[in-house]
Amino acid sequence: MQFKFKIFTWLLSILFVVITILFFIFKIAFLSLPKSEIEFESSAFKDEVSVYKNQYSIPHIISKNEADAYFMLGFLHAQDRLWQMETLRRKANGTLSEVLGKEYVELDVFNRLIGFNRISKQIYSSLDEQSKNILDYYTNGINFFIEENKKRLPFEFNTLDFKPNKWIPQDCIAIFRLFAFEESSSFWNDLAMSEIAETILVDKAKQLLPYYNLTAPFIFDEQSSVYQSVKSDTTQKKDSINIPIIKTAYNSLFKEGTQEFSQISKSFQKIKEKHYQTNAVIGSTAWSIKNNQNKNAVLVSDLHLPLTLPPSLYQIHITSSEFNVVGLSLPGTPLILNGRNDFVSWGIANAMFDDIDFYSEKVDSANSDYYYNSKNKKLKFKFIPDTLKIKNQVDSVFYIRLAERSAVISDLQNLNDINVNNPKFKQTVTSKYTITFNWTGQYKSDEFLANNKILKSKSWYQIKA
C-alpha cells in the first residue's frame, strides 16, 4: 500500500510539473495575441477610426482621413509584426549584437559600412513635408502600441530581456533601403566578377559579359532616352566595353595577380551566406492582359520573396476620405508596394538591374589618411568613431573611413579577428585595396510621397506622373 502511494505521489508530481510547463508555454505563446475586440482613445486621432478583420485576420481600416489611416497602419503593424520590425530595424542600423550577442558583430559592422543609418538621415532631411507627416503619423501609431502594451509585448522581448526603443521616421527609411539592398544581387555578382577578372585577367573576363544585339526584341520606344542610352552603349565594339566591376581612375586594378582581393570577397560572401540569403536571383513576375472588347484589364505582380514566417509583406485594406486601397504593405514602413484602389492597380518586380559599382581608391603612398579622387584631387578620409554595444561584453569602438562615394567597405576585412573583449578593435589599412562603392540606394528620393500619390491615382497617367 505504501509503495502504491509513493507511485501515486510521484505521478502526481510529474503531472503538476507538466501542467505548469504547459501553462507557462501557453501564457508566453498567447501573451501578445490581440483581443478579438479592443477600444481605446488617443489624442493623436483626428476622428473616429474602426478596424475589422476578416476570417483570415486581414485588417480593414476605416477612417475619415489619411492621417488616422497611417496611424492605424503603424498600430496594426506593431500589433502583429513588432518583433519582425524590431529585427529589421536593428539589422539596418547595425545593432543586432546589442541583443543577440557577439555572433552578429560582423553583420553589424558590415551594415554600418553600407550605411543604411547614414543614408536614412540624409534622405529624411530632403523629404517633402507631406512625406514627413506620413512618417510621423505611422511612427506615432507604432509608439502608441508599444506604450500601451509594455507588459504584452511579443515573447522574444521577454526572452532577450529588453524593451524596444521609440520608433523614429528614419527607422522606416532605413528598413526600406535594407529591403532594396536585399532584393539586389548586384553587390554579390560584382564581387564574383571581380574575383574572376583577377584570376583570369580583364580581357578574358570581358568575354563572359553578355552583349545585346539591337536587332533583338526591345521593349522601349525608339524615341525614349532609355533606348538612346542603351543603343549608344550596345553599338560599341564588344572589346571596348568597360568591365562593369571594380573601377579605378589609375593603373589597372588587376595588373598583377594577388589573393588579397579574394580574402576581401570571402569576408563579404560569408556574411551573405549567413545573413543575406534571399531569392533575388529568381526575379519577379509582372504582366498584364487587356480585353479589347470590354476594355477590362488584369494586372499580375508576383514578388518572388523568400518564404518566411512571418511573411515579408502584410496584407491590408484601408478606406479613408482620400483613398480606398487593398494591397501588400511593408512592415516597418507606411508603403503599400502592390495594390489597387477603385480606379487603378499597380505592382513592382525585381528588374535585376546592376545598381552597384565598386571602386578602388588611390591612397596616398606617403600618408594613408589621404587619397586621390577621380579628378586626382588629394582628399583626407573622414574617420568616424562608432561604438558597438554587444550583449554580455564591453562596448567596442571601431572607425568608419568615409571617402566621397561611401565608407571604405574593405575595412570589414581589416578588422582582423574582431576581439569583442577589447574596447577598441584592431584596425589596419589594406595597402593595395581600398574599396568604396556607388549604389542607387544612396541617392535621395521620396518613395513615401510617390506612394501616397499612387494610392490616390485615378488613371494610368496620374500613376505615371
C-alpha positions in Angstrom: 0.0 0.0 0.0 2.9 2.4 0.9 4.6 1.5 -2.4 1.4 2.4 -4.4 1.1 5.7 -2.5 4.7 6.6 -3.5 4.0 5.8 -7.2 0.8 7.9 -7.0 2.7 10.8 -5.4 5.4 10.6 -8.0 2.9 10.6 -10.9 1.1 13.5 -9.3 4.3 15.5 -9.0 5.1 14.8 -12.7 1.6 15.8 -13.7 1.9 19.0 -11.8 5.3 19.8 -13.4 3.9 19.1 -16.9 0.8 21.3 -16.3 3.0 24.1 -15.0 5.2 23.9 -18.1 2.3 23.8 -20.4 0.7 26.8 -18.7 3.9 28.7 -18.9 4.3 27.9 -22.7 0.7 28.8 -23.5 1.0 32.0 -21.4 4.1 33.1 -23.4 2.6 31.9 -26.7 -0.6 33.9 -26.4 0.8 36.8 -24.3 0.9 39.3 -27.2 -2.1 37.9 -29.1 -4.5 40.8 -29.6 -8.0 40.5 -28.1 -10.9 40.0 -30.6 -12.3 43.4 -29.6 -10.4 46.4 -28.3 -11.4 50.0 -27.9 -9.0 52.9 -27.0 -8.6 56.7 -27.2 -5.6 58.7 -28.3 -5.1 62.4 -28.7 -3.2 61.5 -31.9 -6.5 60.7 -33.6 -8.2 63.4 -35.6 -11.5 61.5 -35.8 -13.0 58.1 -35.1 -11.3 55.0 -36.6 -12.6 51.5 -36.9 -10.8 48.3 -37.8 -12.4 45.0 -38.8 -10.6 41.7 -39.6 -11.9 39.0 -42.0 -11.7 35.2 -41.4 -8.0 35.3 -42.5 -7.3 38.1 -40.0 -6.6 40.6 -42.8 -7.4 44.1 -41.3 -9.7 46.6 -42.9 -9.1 50.2 -41.6 -12.0 52.6 -42.0 -11.0 56.3 -41.2 -12.2 59.7 -42.2 -8.7 61.0 -43.1 -5.4 59.6 -44.2 -3.6 60.8 -41.0 -5.7 58.4 -38.9 -5.3 55.7 -41.5 -1.5 55.8 -41.4 -1.6 55.9 -37.6 -3.7 52.7 -37.5 -1.4 51.1 -40.1 1.5 51.7 -37.8 -0.5 50.4 -34.8 -1.5 47.2 -36.6 1.9 46.5 -38.0 3.3 46.8 -34.4 0.4 44.7 -33.0 1.1 41.8 -35.5 4.7 42.2 -36.5 6.6 44.1 -33.8 9.4 41.6 -33.4 9.9 41.3 -37.2 10.0 45.1 -37.4 12.5 45.3 -34.5 14.8 42.8 -36.1 14.7 44.7 -39.5 15.4 48.0 -37.7 18.3 46.6 -35.8 19.7 44.9 -38.9 19.5 48.1 -40.9 21.1 50.2 -38.1 23.7 47.6 -37.2 22.6 47.0 -33.6 21.7 43.3 -33.6 24.7 42.3 -31.5 23.4 44.5 -28.7 20.5 42.0 -28.1 21.7 38.8 -29.8 25.4 38.7 -28.9 28.8 38.7 -30.5 27.8 36.4 -33.3 26.3 39.4 -35.1 29.2 41.8 -34.7 30.5 41.3 -38.2 27.0 41.8 -39.7 26.5 45.0 -37.7 29.9 46.3 -38.9 29.0 45.4 -42.5 25.6 47.2 -42.4 27.2 50.3 -40.8 29.8 50.4 -43.5 27.0 50.1 -46.1 25.5 53.0 -44.1 21.7 52.4 -44.0 21.5 54.7 -40.9 23.6 57.4 -42.5 21.6 57.2 -45.8 18.2 57.4 -43.9 19.2 60.6 -42.1 20.3 62.2 -45.3 17.1 61.2 -47.1 14.9 62.3 -44.3 16.3 65.8 -44.4 15.4 66.1 -48.1 11.8 64.7 -47.8 8.7 66.7 -48.7 6.7 67.9 -45.7 3.8 65.6 -46.6 6.2 62.6 -46.5 7.5 63.7 -43.1 3.9 63.9 -41.9 3.0 60.5 -43.2 6.1 59.0 -41.4 5.1 60.9 -38.2 1.5 59.5 -38.3 2.8 56.0 -38.9 5.5 56.0 -36.2 3.1 57.6 -33.8 0.9 54.5 -34.3 3.8 52.2 -33.6 4.9 54.1 -30.5 1.3 54.2 -29.2 1.0 50.4 -29.4 4.4 49.9 -27.6 3.4 52.4 -24.9 0.0 50.8 -24.3 1.4 47.2 -24.4 4.6 47.3 -22.3 3.6 44.1 -20.5 2.1 42.3 -23.5 5.0 42.5 -26.0 5.9 39.5 -28.1 7.8 36.8 -26.1 11.1 37.5 -27.9 11.4 40.8 -26.0 10.9 39.0 -22.7 13.3 36.2 -23.6 16.0 38.6 -24.6 15.1 40.9 -21.7 14.8 44.3 -23.4 12.2 46.8 -24.5 12.0 48.3 -28.0 13.2 51.9 -28.2 10.9 54.6 -29.5 10.4 54.5 -33.3 11.5 57.4 -35.4 10.8 58.2 -39.1 14.5 57.4 -40.1 13.9 53.8 -39.0 11.3 53.4 -41.7 13.6 54.8 -44.4 16.5 52.5 -43.2 14.2 49.4 -43.4 13.1 50.3 -46.9 16.7 50.8 -48.1 17.6 47.5 -46.4 14.7 45.8 -48.4 16.1 47.3 -51.6 19.6 46.1 -50.8 18.4 42.6 -50.0 16.5 42.4 -53.3 19.5 43.4 -55.3 22.0 40.7 -56.4 24.4 43.3 -57.9 26.6 43.7 -54.8 27.4 39.9 -54.7 27.5 39.5 -58.5 30.1 42.3 -58.9 32.3 40.7 -56.2 32.2 37.4 -58.1 33.0 39.1 -61.4 35.9 40.9 -59.7 37.3 37.7 -58.4 37.0 36.2 -61.9 38.7 39.1 -63.5 41.6 39.0 -61.0 42.0 35.3 -61.7 41.8 35.2 -65.5 42.6 38.9 -66.1 40.3 41.5 -67.5 40.4 40.7 -71.3 39.2 37.2 -70.7 36.6 38.3 -68.2 35.1 40.6 -70.7 34.3 37.6 -72.9 31.9 36.4 -70.2 29.8 39.5 -70.3 26.6 39.4 -72.4 26.3 41.6 -75.5 22.9 42.8 -76.6 22.1 42.8 -80.3 19.9 45.7 -81.3 18.2 43.5 -83.9 16.7 41.5 -81.0 13.4 42.4 -79.4 13.4 45.7 -77.5 10.7 47.0 -75.1 11.5 50.7 -75.1 10.2 53.2 -77.6 12.8 54.3 -80.1 12.4 57.9 -79.1 12.9 57.4 -75.4 16.1 58.5 -73.6 16.4 55.0 -72.2 16.5 53.5 -75.7 19.0 56.1 -77.0 21.3 55.4 -74.0 21.2 51.6 -74.4 21.7 52.0 -78.2 24.8 54.1 -77.6 26.2 51.6 -75.2 25.4 48.5 -77.2 26.7 49.8 -80.6 30.2 50.0 -79.3 32.5 47.2 -80.2 32.4 44.4 -77.8 36.1 44.6 -77.0 35.7 48.3 -76.0 33.0 47.7 -73.3 34.3 48.6 -69.9 34.0 45.7 -67.5 31.3 46.6 -65.0 33.1 45.6 -61.9 35.6 47.4 -59.7 36.6 50.6 -61.4 39.7 52.7 -61.0 41.0 56.0 -62.3 44.6 54.9 -62.4 46.5 51.7 -63.5 44.6 48.5 -63.9 43.5 47.1 -60.6 44.1 43.6 -61.9 47.6 44.2 -63.4 49.1 41.7 -61.0 47.5 38.5 -59.7 47.0 38.5 -55.9 45.0 36.7 -53.3 44.3 39.9 -51.4 41.0 40.7 -53.1 39.9 37.1 -52.8 40.2 37.4 -49.0 38.1 40.6 -49.0 35.5 38.9 -51.2 35.3 35.9 -48.9 34.6 38.2 -45.9 31.6 39.5 -47.8 30.5 36.1 -49.0 30.5 34.7 -45.5 28.1 37.5 -44.4 25.9 36.8 -47.5 25.6 33.1 -46.8 24.8 33.6 -43.1 22.6 36.7 -43.1 21.6 37.7 -46.7 20.0 34.5 -48.1 17.4 36.0 -50.5 15.5 34.9 -53.6 16.7 37.9 -55.5 18.4 35.7 -58.1 15.0 34.3 -59.1 13.5 37.7 -60.0 9.8 38.5 -60.0 6.7 38.2 -62.3 4.8 41.2 -63.7 2.5 41.2 -66.6 -0.9 42.5 -67.7 -3.6 41.4 -70.2 -6.3 43.6 -71.7 -9.7 42.6 -73.1 -10.2 44.8 -76.2 -14.0 44.1 -76.3 -14.9 45.4 -72.8 -11.7 47.3 -72.2 -11.1 45.5 -68.9 -7.6 44.6 -67.8 -5.8 42.3 -65.4 -2.5 43.0 -63.7 -0.4 40.2 -62.2 2.5 41.2 -60.0 4.2 38.4 -58.1 7.1 39.3 -55.8 9.2 36.2 -55.5 10.3 36.8 -51.9 11.8 34.2 -49.6 9.2 32.0 -47.8 9.5 33.2 -44.2 7.4 33.2 -41.1 6.1 35.8 -40.7 6.0 36.7 -44.4 7.9 39.7 -45.7 4.8 41.7 -46.5 1.5 42.4 -44.7 -2.0 42.5 -46.4 -4.1 45.5 -45.6 -7.3 47.2 -46.7 -7.6 50.9 -46.0 -10.7 53.1 -46.6 -10.4 56.9 -46.0 -11.7 60.1 -47.5 -8.7 60.3 -49.7 -8.4 56.6 -51.0 -9.8 53.1 -50.8 -6.9 50.7 -51.2 -6.2 46.9 -50.9 -2.6 45.8 -51.1 0.6 44.5 -49.6 2.4 46.8 -47.2 6.0 46.5 -45.9 6.1 46.2 -42.1 8.2 49.0 -40.6 7.2 51.4 -43.4 3.9 53.0 -44.4 4.4 51.9 -48.0 1.9 49.7 -50.0 4.1 48.2 -52.7 1.5 46.2 -54.6 -2.2 47.0 -54.6 -5.3 48.5 -56.2 -7.8 51.3 -55.5 -11.2 51.9 -57.1 -9.6 53.0 -60.4 -6.1 51.5 -60.9 -3.8 48.7 -59.8 -0.1 48.7 -59.5 2.8 46.3 -58.7 6.5 46.1 -58.6 9.0 43.5 -59.8 12.7 42.9 -59.3 14.3 44.2 -62.5 17.7 42.7 -61.6 19.5 45.9 -62.5 23.2 46.3 -61.9 22.7 49.1 -59.4 26.1 48.9 -57.6 29.6 49.7 -58.8 32.8 49.1 -56.8 35.8 51.5 -56.9 39.4 51.2 -55.7 40.5 54.4 -54.2 44.1 55.5 -54.8 45.6 56.1 -51.4 48.5 58.5 -50.9 51.7 56.4 -50.6 53.2 59.0 -48.2 50.2 59.3 -45.8 47.4 56.7 -45.8 45.0 59.2 -44.3 44.7 60.8 -47.7 43.5 59.6 -51.1 43.0 60.9 -54.6 39.6 61.3 -56.1 38.6 60.7 -59.8 39.8 64.2 -60.6 43.2 63.4 -59.0 42.4 65.8 -56.1 44.1 64.9 -52.8 41.5 64.5 -50.1 41.5 63.3 -46.5 39.5 60.3 -45.4 36.9 61.2 -42.8 37.3 58.9 -39.7 34.1 58.4 -37.7 34.4 56.6 -34.3 31.5 54.2 -34.0 30.5 52.2 -30.8 29.2 48.7 -30.9 27.1 47.7 -27.9 27.5 43.9 -27.5 25.4 41.7 -25.2 27.4 40.5 -22.2 30.5 42.2 -23.5 32.1 45.6 -23.0 31.4 48.2 -25.6 33.8 48.2 -28.6 34.9 51.1 -30.8 35.9 51.0 -34.4 36.4 53.7 -37.0 34.5 54.1 -40.2 36.6 55.6 -43.0 34.5 57.8 -45.3 35.5 58.7 -48.8 33.5 60.8 -51.3 31.4 57.9 -52.6 30.9 55.8 -49.4 32.6 54.2 -46.5 35.6 52.0 -47.2 33.8 48.7 -47.2 37.1 46.7 -47.5 37.8 47.8 -43.9 35.5 45.0 -42.9 38.3 42.6 -43.8 40.8 44.9 -42.0 39.0 44.4 -38.6 41.2 41.3 -38.1 39.9 38.8 -35.6 37.5 41.2 -34.1 38.1 40.9 -30.3 34.9 41.8 -28.6 36.6 41.8 -25.2 38.8 44.6 -26.3 37.3 48.1 -26.0 39.0 49.0 -29.3 39.1 46.8 -32.4 42.5 46.2 -34.0 42.2 48.1 -37.3 44.8 48.2 -40.0 44.7 49.7 -43.5 44.9 47.5 -46.6 47.8 48.7 -48.7 46.5 47.6 -52.1 42.7 47.6 -52.0 40.8 50.5 -50.5 37.3 49.7 -51.9 34.3 52.0 -51.9 31.0 51.7 -53.8 28.3 53.7 -55.5 24.8 52.4 -55.1 21.5 53.8 -56.3 20.1 53.3 -52.8 22.4 56.1 -51.5 20.7 58.7 -53.7 18.0 60.9 -52.2 14.4 60.1 -53.3 10.9 60.3 -51.9 9.1 57.0 -52.2 6.6 58.0 -49.5 5.2 60.9 -51.4 5.2 58.9 -54.6 3.4 56.0 -53.0 0.8 58.3 -51.4 0.0 59.8 -54.8 -0.3 56.4 -56.3 -2.9 55.4 -53.6 -4.9 58.4 -54.8 -4.4 58.0 -58.5 -7.5 57.6 -60.8 -5.7 56.9 -64.1 -2.5 55.4 -65.6 -1.5 59.0 -66.5 -1.6 60.0 -62.8 0.5 57.0 -61.8 3.0 57.7 -64.5 3.3 61.3 -63.4 
